[in-house]
Amino acid sequence: MISASFHFSLAPEDAISVILSNESHVVACASDGTPRGGELAKANTQVSVYRGSIPITYGIEWTVDEYVSDGAAFSRSNDVISLTSFDENSMGGYCDITIMLLPQQKYITKRFSVIRNIETPTPFCDGEPWNLTASYVNGQYLYYEKIVYKWSYYKAGNSAVNPKDDVANNPTTTHWKAYQNWEILATDIALARLIKASEIDVDTLVAKLLKTANSGPRVEVYGSMLNVYGNFANPNIRFGINANGQAVLTYYDNNGNKIYDLGPKGFDWGSIIPSSWSSIKLTKICNVLTNDAIPSWADVTTSALTSFKNVTANTGSVYYQYYAGSNPSITDADRVNEKYLFVDESVNSSKIPDGWYAFSSSEQYLQYMSDGTSEYIKPEDPAIYENASGVIDQDPIYTYTITEYVGGIATRQMNIYFNSDLVQY
């Protein structure tokens, strides 16, 4: 067998490339690790070989010489490789497919990867003392020496020593996950299985802070005050009850300056302000894609004008937003230019170039709560992920919002999810 790292001279129009229709596939499995119905039928990839941009014929100009697997078993039907089963204790596997070019007998190897996405069952607690002969199932909790432990493995089992010693002495291989107290456990369950739900139906919900998004246009409710944000750090509208117990409705410009106040003393005509400009610093990270496509991780990083994770307070450019003022005589036509971001403080200047932008800031990314399953997950769709399968469900999972501008107007926002220690540049 000739190594896959080969070199032979071909004209550009004769260059050989191998494409897999599916390079990485996630298989949905029940809590016992068994693939759900129809999942194996979808876990396959078709091999295509091209000379330049022209596909060449299987069986005449190329063939599959061999395929070697690890962690899972595969079958082949001509140019299609299919997953048949996972190894008993494997969370994933791969198949290295070696293609032989005919008649030269030169070789190229491509990898098809598969991953189990195992459902975590609804948790339940066990008040019985730990003992060596017991068997614990995936998601089962155990209260041992004033600490809560969860059995986090798709197969029922137990450790050779008690959970406390197993976590302490075997931190990388243990199947127990420790919680310091019941309060932390309750928070974990709530965040993992309620807050992440697409719908929540409760009679009463008490929260210190409610947000419709982490950044960008959003509504935040804190205490007795509701704040409405645009694309700037300061809220544009504040509505609620002030410290004196009076109802207020106040409007601000993008720099946080009060425009007018509708309460509690009524409309204050003396606070009307003239037209003004506010600024915002943004870093372009990706061009607008054709056909209204969703950016991929490669678009945002390797293909970007500025890599997303290199965005700081010192990168990017300052853009300007126009405010027509608060005088009631101002018409809708006067406010048309408020929709755009301009390059200079003039409505006749160029608008922000089309593309996806991040705020130029050195602030830490927001963190998404992990369940610790180490499986690939997609917290929301659509979104941008560093891997076609999503992000790995282990801390840390970071998230950040980027904005698309077309014709000077913000048209879409999308969240990026990534594991910081897994991103390669």
SULRARA-V987779 format. One line per field, one symbol per residue. ss: DSSP state (A for helix, B for strand, O for the rest). psi: psi as a letter, one per 30 degrees, with the letter a starting at -180 (. if undefined). burial: I if it has 16 or more other ideal C-beta (glycine too) atoms within 10 Angstrom, else O. A space follows every 10 residues. Layout:
ss: ???
psi: ???
burial: ???
This chain:
ss: OOOOOOOOOO OAAAOBBBBB OOOBBBBBBO OOOOBOOOAA AAOBBBBBBB BOOBBOOBOO OBBBBBBBBB OBBBBBBOOB BBBBBBOOOO OBBBBBBBBB BOOOOBBBBB BBBBBBBBOO OOOBBBOOOO OOOOOBOOOB BBBBOOBBBB BOOOOOBOOO OOAAAAAAAO OOOOOBBBBO OAAAAAAAAA AAAAAOOOOO OOOOOOOOBB BOOOOOOBBB BBOOBBBBBO OOOOBBBBBB BOOOOOBBBB BBOOOOOBBB BOOOOOOOAA AOOOOBBBBB BBBBBBOOOA AAOOOOAAAA OOOOOOOAAA OOOOOOBBBB BBBOOOOOOO OOAAAAAAAO BBOOOOOOOO BOOOBBBBBO OOOOOBBBOO OOOOOBBOOO OOOBBOBOOB BBOOOOBBBB BBBBBBOOBB BBBBBBBBOA AAOOO
psi: kklfilklkk lefgkkkkkk fjfkkkjkll fgfkklkfee ffilkkkkkk jbgkklkkfe flljelkklk flkllkjcgk kkkelllegk flaljjjjkk kkgfhlkkkl kjkkkkjkkk lkllljfkkk lfflkklkfk kkjkhgkkkk jikfkkallf lleeeeeefh fffkgkkkke lfeeeeeeee eefeefkfkk jlekjkkekk kflflaklkk kkbgkkkklb glfkkfkkka kafggkkljk klafggkkel kglfgakjff gklallkllk klkkfklkll ghlkkleeef dfglekkefg kafflalklk kkkflgkffk leeffefffl klelikffll lkkkakklkj lgkkllkkkk fgfglkljfl kllklfkffb lkikkkjlkk klkkkkgfkj elkkkkklje gfkk.
burial: OOOOOOOOOO OOOOOIOOOI OOOIIIIOIO IOIOIOOOII OOIIIOIOIO IOOOOOOIOO OIIIIOIOIO IIOIOOOOIO IIIOOIOOOO IIIIIOIIII IOOOOOIIII OIIIIIIIII OOIOOIOOOI OOOOOIIIII IIIIOOIIII IIIIOOOIIO OIIIOIIOOO OOOIIIIIIO OOOOIOOIOO OIOOOOOOOO OOOOOOOOOO OOOOIIIIOO IOOOOIIIII IIOOIIOIII OOOOOOOIOI IIIIOOOOII IOOOOOOOOO OOOOOIIIOI OIIIIIOIOO OOOOIIIOII IOOIOIIIIO IOOOIIOOII IIIIIIOOOO OOOOOOIOOI IIOOOOIOOO IIIOIIIIII IOOOIOOIII IOIOIIIIIO OOOIIIIOII IIIIOOIIII IIIIIOOIOI OOIIIIIIIO OOOOO
